[in-house]
Amino acid sequence: MAVQIFGTSKSFETKKAERYFSERRIAFQKIDLKEKGLSKGELESVISSIAKRAGDRQAAIDSLADKKNKDYASFAYLDDSEKEEKLLDNPLLLVQPIVRNGKTDATIGYQPDIWKNWN
Protein backbone atom coordinates (compact mmCIF):
# COMPACT_ATOMS: atom_id res chain seq x y z
CA MET A 1 0.00 0.00 0.00
CA ALA A 2 1.47 3.35 -1.07
CA VAL A 3 -0.38 5.90 1.06
CA GLN A 4 0.08 9.64 0.65
CA ILE A 5 -1.44 12.17 3.04
CA PHE A 6 -1.80 15.72 1.75
CA GLY A 7 -2.44 18.33 4.43
CA THR A 8 -0.85 20.88 6.72
CA SER A 9 0.79 20.41 10.09
CA LYS A 10 -1.85 22.64 11.73
CA SER A 11 -4.81 20.64 10.41
CA PHE A 12 -6.41 18.57 13.18
CA GLU A 13 -7.99 16.21 10.63
CA THR A 14 -4.61 15.63 8.96
CA LYS A 15 -3.07 14.76 12.33
CA LYS A 16 -5.90 12.28 12.97
CA ALA A 17 -5.26 10.63 9.58
CA GLU A 18 -1.53 10.35 10.32
CA ARG A 19 -2.31 8.81 13.71
CA TYR A 20 -4.73 6.33 12.10
CA PHE A 21 -2.07 4.98 9.74
CA SER A 22 0.73 5.13 12.34
CA GLU A 23 -1.29 3.10 14.85
CA ARG A 24 -1.80 0.41 12.22
CA ARG A 25 1.87 0.49 11.23
CA ILE A 26 1.01 1.48 7.68
CA ALA A 27 3.77 3.52 6.07
CA PHE A 28 2.71 6.81 4.54
CA GLN A 29 4.23 9.81 2.86
CA LYS A 30 3.14 13.19 4.17
CA ILE A 31 2.99 16.08 1.73
CA ASP A 32 2.62 19.53 3.28
CA LEU A 33 0.23 21.62 1.19
CA LYS A 34 1.92 24.83 2.38
CA GLU A 35 5.20 23.75 0.83
CA LYS A 36 4.01 21.72 -2.14
CA GLY A 37 0.53 21.40 -3.56
CA LEU A 38 -0.89 18.63 -5.67
CA SER A 39 0.39 18.22 -9.20
CA LYS A 40 -2.11 18.28 -12.04
CA GLY A 41 -1.87 14.49 -12.35
CA GLU A 42 -2.36 13.95 -8.61
CA LEU A 43 -5.39 16.23 -8.57
CA GLU A 44 -6.81 14.41 -11.59
CA SER A 45 -6.49 11.01 -9.91
CA VAL A 46 -8.15 12.36 -6.74
CA ILE A 47 -11.03 13.85 -8.75
CA SER A 48 -11.49 10.56 -10.66
CA SER A 49 -11.58 8.55 -7.46
CA ILE A 50 -14.04 10.91 -5.73
CA ALA A 51 -16.19 11.07 -8.89
CA LYS A 52 -16.57 7.27 -8.82
CA ARG A 53 -18.30 7.56 -5.45
CA ALA A 54 -20.09 10.85 -6.12
CA GLY A 55 -21.17 9.82 -9.61
CA ASP A 56 -20.37 13.25 -11.03
CA ARG A 57 -17.03 14.85 -11.87
CA GLN A 58 -18.19 18.41 -11.15
CA ALA A 59 -19.61 17.38 -7.76
CA ALA A 60 -16.23 15.81 -6.97
CA ILE A 61 -14.40 19.03 -7.83
CA ASP A 62 -16.82 21.10 -5.74
CA SER A 63 -16.42 18.74 -2.76
CA LEU A 64 -12.64 19.25 -2.79
CA ALA A 65 -12.95 22.91 -1.81
CA ASP A 66 -13.14 23.69 1.91
CA LYS A 67 -16.26 25.79 2.49
CA LYS A 68 -14.74 27.15 5.74
CA ASN A 69 -11.71 28.56 3.94
CA LYS A 70 -11.54 32.36 3.67
CA ASP A 71 -10.91 32.07 -0.08
CA TYR A 72 -13.93 29.84 -0.72
CA ALA A 73 -16.07 32.72 -2.03
CA SER A 74 -13.60 33.30 -4.87
CA PHE A 75 -13.92 29.60 -5.74
CA ALA A 76 -17.68 29.23 -5.43
CA TYR A 77 -18.48 31.84 -8.05
CA LEU A 78 -16.03 30.61 -10.66
CA ASP A 79 -17.17 28.98 -13.86
CA ASP A 80 -16.95 25.17 -13.57
CA SER A 81 -14.16 25.11 -16.15
CA GLU A 82 -11.96 27.35 -13.92
CA LYS A 83 -12.41 25.59 -10.56
CA GLU A 84 -9.81 22.89 -11.15
CA GLU A 85 -7.17 25.50 -11.97
CA LYS A 86 -8.06 27.48 -8.84
CA LEU A 87 -7.47 24.38 -6.68
CA LEU A 88 -4.06 23.88 -8.30
CA ASP A 89 -3.15 27.55 -7.75
CA ASN A 90 -4.36 27.62 -4.13
CA PRO A 91 -3.78 24.18 -2.51
CA LEU A 92 -4.76 25.51 0.94
CA LEU A 93 -8.31 25.79 -0.40
CA LEU A 94 -8.52 21.97 -0.47
CA VAL A 95 -10.33 19.98 2.20
CA GLN A 96 -7.74 18.31 4.41
CA PRO A 97 -6.51 15.67 4.50
CA ILE A 98 -6.50 14.21 1.04
CA VAL A 99 -5.40 10.61 1.37
CA ARG A 100 -4.33 8.63 -1.69
CA ASN A 101 -3.71 4.91 -1.94
CA GLY A 102 -1.90 4.39 -5.20
CA LYS A 103 -3.42 6.05 -8.24
CA THR A 104 -6.92 4.63 -7.98
CA ASP A 105 -8.16 5.28 -4.44
CA ALA A 106 -8.46 8.64 -2.72
CA THR A 107 -10.50 10.27 0.02
CA ILE A 108 -11.02 13.77 1.31
CA GLY A 109 -11.35 14.42 5.01
CA TYR A 110 -11.04 11.84 7.76
CA GLN A 111 -12.46 8.58 6.33
CA PRO A 112 -11.33 5.55 8.39
CA ASP A 113 -14.32 3.47 7.23
CA ILE A 114 -12.99 3.65 3.67
CA TRP A 115 -9.31 3.28 4.62
CA LYS A 116 -9.85 0.02 6.51
CA ASN A 117 -10.92 -1.61 3.21
CA TRP A 118 -7.74 -0.62 1.40
CA ASN A 119 -5.30 -3.49 0.91
C-alpha positions as CSV (number, residue, x, y, z in Angstrom):
1,M,0.0,0.0,0.0
2,A,1.5,3.4,-1.1
3,V,-0.4,5.9,1.1
4,Q,0.1,9.6,0.6
5,I,-1.4,12.2,3.0
6,F,-1.8,15.7,1.7
7,G,-2.4,18.3,4.4
8,T,-0.8,20.9,6.7
9,S,0.8,20.4,10.1
10,K,-1.8,22.6,11.7
11,S,-4.8,20.6,10.4
12,F,-6.4,18.6,13.2
13,E,-8.0,16.2,10.6
14,T,-4.6,15.6,9.0
15,K,-3.1,14.8,12.3
16,K,-5.9,12.3,13.0
17,A,-5.3,10.6,9.6
18,E,-1.5,10.4,10.3
19,R,-2.3,8.8,13.7
20,Y,-4.7,6.3,12.1
21,F,-2.1,5.0,9.7
22,S,0.7,5.1,12.3
23,E,-1.3,3.1,14.8
24,R,-1.8,0.4,12.2
25,R,1.9,0.5,11.2
26,I,1.0,1.5,7.7
27,A,3.8,3.5,6.1
28,F,2.7,6.8,4.5
29,Q,4.2,9.8,2.9
30,K,3.1,13.2,4.2
31,I,3.0,16.1,1.7
32,D,2.6,19.5,3.3
33,L,0.2,21.6,1.2
34,K,1.9,24.8,2.4
35,E,5.2,23.7,0.8
36,K,4.0,21.7,-2.1
37,G,0.5,21.4,-3.6
38,L,-0.9,18.6,-5.7
39,S,0.4,18.2,-9.2
40,K,-2.1,18.3,-12.0
41,G,-1.9,14.5,-12.3
42,E,-2.4,14.0,-8.6
43,L,-5.4,16.2,-8.6
44,E,-6.8,14.4,-11.6
45,S,-6.5,11.0,-9.9
46,V,-8.1,12.4,-6.7
47,I,-11.0,13.8,-8.8
48,S,-11.5,10.6,-10.7
49,S,-11.6,8.6,-7.5
50,I,-14.0,10.9,-5.7
51,A,-16.2,11.1,-8.9
52,K,-16.6,7.3,-8.8
53,R,-18.3,7.6,-5.4
54,A,-20.1,10.9,-6.1
55,G,-21.2,9.8,-9.6
56,D,-20.4,13.2,-11.0
57,R,-17.0,14.9,-11.9
58,Q,-18.2,18.4,-11.1
59,A,-19.6,17.4,-7.8
60,A,-16.2,15.8,-7.0
61,I,-14.4,19.0,-7.8
62,D,-16.8,21.1,-5.7
63,S,-16.4,18.7,-2.8
64,L,-12.6,19.2,-2.8
65,A,-13.0,22.9,-1.8
66,D,-13.1,23.7,1.9
67,K,-16.3,25.8,2.5
68,K,-14.7,27.2,5.7
69,N,-11.7,28.6,3.9
70,K,-11.5,32.4,3.7
71,D,-10.9,32.1,-0.1
72,Y,-13.9,29.8,-0.7
73,A,-16.1,32.7,-2.0
74,S,-13.6,33.3,-4.9
75,F,-13.9,29.6,-5.7
76,A,-17.7,29.2,-5.4
77,Y,-18.5,31.8,-8.0
78,L,-16.0,30.6,-10.7
79,D,-17.2,29.0,-13.9
80,D,-17.0,25.2,-13.6
81,S,-14.2,25.1,-16.1
82,E,-12.0,27.3,-13.9
83,K,-12.4,25.6,-10.6
84,E,-9.8,22.9,-11.1
85,E,-7.2,25.5,-12.0
86,K,-8.1,27.5,-8.8
87,L,-7.5,24.4,-6.7
88,L,-4.1,23.9,-8.3
89,D,-3.2,27.5,-7.8
90,N,-4.4,27.6,-4.1
91,P,-3.8,24.2,-2.5
92,L,-4.8,25.5,0.9
93,L,-8.3,25.8,-0.4
94,L,-8.5,22.0,-0.5
95,V,-10.3,20.0,2.2
96,Q,-7.7,18.3,4.4
97,P,-6.5,15.7,4.5
98,I,-6.5,14.2,1.0
99,V,-5.4,10.6,1.4
100,R,-4.3,8.6,-1.7
101,N,-3.7,4.9,-1.9
102,G,-1.9,4.4,-5.2
103,K,-3.4,6.1,-8.2
104,T,-6.9,4.6,-8.0
105,D,-8.2,5.3,-4.4
106,A,-8.5,8.6,-2.7
107,T,-10.5,10.3,0.0
108,I,-11.0,13.8,1.3
109,G,-11.3,14.4,5.0
110,Y,-11.0,11.8,7.8
111,Q,-12.5,8.6,6.3
112,P,-11.3,5.6,8.4
113,D,-14.3,3.5,7.2
114,I,-13.0,3.6,3.7
115,W,-9.3,3.3,4.6
116,K,-9.9,0.0,6.5
117,N,-10.9,-1.6,3.2
118,W,-7.7,-0.6,1.4
119,N,-5.3,-3.5,0.9
